[in-house]
Amino acid sequence: MEISDMLRVGIVINTHGIRGEVKLYPTTDDVNRFHKGLVLYLDTKQGAKPVTVSSVKHFKNLVILKFEGIDSIEDIEKYKRCDLYVSREDALPLAEGEYYVCDLVDCEVVEEDGTRVGTLVDVMTTGANDVYIVKTDAGREILLPVIPDCIKAVDIAAKKVTVFLMPGLV
């Protein structure tokens, strides 16, 4: 399984104790998604290494994970600063109108009449709503609020986002 086909759910930031546990900074919206028996993938220099969660603890904004078969600090230390992924099959289900950021990035952004605006390069989370960051062919950056008045359609299969450029956005 290739990392490019998976979704990142966290970053191993450090070891925890001497029994092979790690401190994970979660990059998922639901930190309660981690559970015993969940298969995750460490992004190592040698490729994706599957690991099975044997225990989970929550501590402040971090998640402490223990993996089956990794029982000492020496066994886990080499995975510090590695990203941790989940397969799409184990990904959390999305509500209607929700998308994974990795699926949105590199989508072509067009106006309703088909005029090309640019390429969606990132999604910014704000308090009120998300914001799509679009890079135009001229190299400018446009910020589009993810609201029905602005984002008209998202077609992940076609890698296309249709928008209405509200006055003042460009």
N, C-alpha and C positions, 0 to 999 in steps of 0.2 A: 504494500500500500504506500502510495506517494504522499508526502506531506502536503503537496499542493492540492490534494483532494480532501483535505481535512480542515477542521476549524480550530483555531487556537483558543484555548480556554484558560491559559495561565502561563506564568513564567516562574521557574524554580529560582528563588532568590538566594536561598542558603540551606544549609543542613539544619536539623533540629535535634539536638541530643546526640547520643552515640549509637542508637539502635536502627539507623537507616531512614529516619523520617526527614522530610523536606518541608521548608516553608515555601508556600506557593502564593504568588501575587495573582489573584484571579483576574482574567480579562473577559469574563463572561458576565452577563447581566444577572445570572442566578447562581450565587455562591453555594446554594444548597443542591446543585446539580451533581456534586461529587458524592459517591456512595460506595460502600463495600461491593467489590465485584466488577466495578466499572473498568473497562479496558481503555487506557490512555496511551498516547504515543509520545515518547521523548524525542525531540529533534536533536540528534547527535551528529557529529561529523561523519559518522559511518552510515547515517540514514535514520529512518524511524525505528525506534526500539519500543516494542509493545511492553507495557507494564500494567499489572492488575492491582487496583486499590484494595488494600487489606484493612485500612482504618482511616477515618477522617475526623479531624478536630477543627474547630473554628477558634481563631484567636485574633481579636481586634479586626483589622481589615484583611487578614491573611487566612489561608487554609493550610493546616498541617496534614500532610499525607504520608502514609506508609504503604509501600508496595510489596507484594508477595515476592519472596526470594531475595530481597535486599534487606539485610539484617545488621549492617554495621555502617558507621560513618565513612569508612574507607570505600565501601561499595557504592555509596550514593554521592560522595564528594565530587566525582568527575562529572556529575550532571548539573552542577551549579550553573546558573545562567542559561540553561536550556529552556526552550519553549516547550509547552505541553499541549498536545492536540487531542481531539476526539474525532472519531470517524463521523461522517454525515449521518450514518445509520443511528448513532448514539447521540446525535445532536438534539437539543431541545426543540420541540415543535414550535413553529411560528404562528402567530395570529394572522388573520387576513390583513394585508397591507404592511406586514413586517418583512424585512429582508436581512440577510446576513451582509455585513459591510463588505466582506471579501467578494460577494457576488455583485455588489454595486460598483465597486472600483473597476475602472476601465470601460464602463458603459458609455456608449455614445449618447450625448445629450442633444436633443433636437427640439425646435419649436413645433407647435401644432401644425404648421404648414410644411414641415419637413426641413426647414433651414437648420443647418448644423450650428450648434452653439459651442461645443467643445467636448471634452472628456471628463467624466466624473473621476476625481483623483482621491477623494477622501470624504468621510462623513464626520461632522463635528456634533457632539452632543451638548445641548444647552439646556437650561432649565425649562423653557417653554416647549421647544420642539427641536428636532435634529435639523442640521443645515448641511446641504450637499455642497461640497467644494468642487467647482468646475474650472478646469483650465481651458481657456480658449485657444484656438489655433494661433492667435497672435501673441500668446504667452501670458495674457492677463488672467487673473483669478476672479471668478464670480461666486458669490455666496448666495445660494438659493434655499430659502426656508422650506422645510418639508411640511407644507400645508396644502390642502386641496386647491386653493386658488392658484398656486404656483406649480405644483407637481401634478400633472394631468394623468400620466400613465407610466408604469414601470413594467418592462418586459425583460425579465432576467434571461429567458431562453434566447432572445434576440439581442441581448446586451444593449438595450435602448431605453432611455428615459425621455419621455415627452414632457415639455414644460411650457408654461406661459411666463414670459419675462415681464413681470409687473413693473410699471413705471418706477424709476428710481433704483432698480437693482443693477442696471448696467451703466 
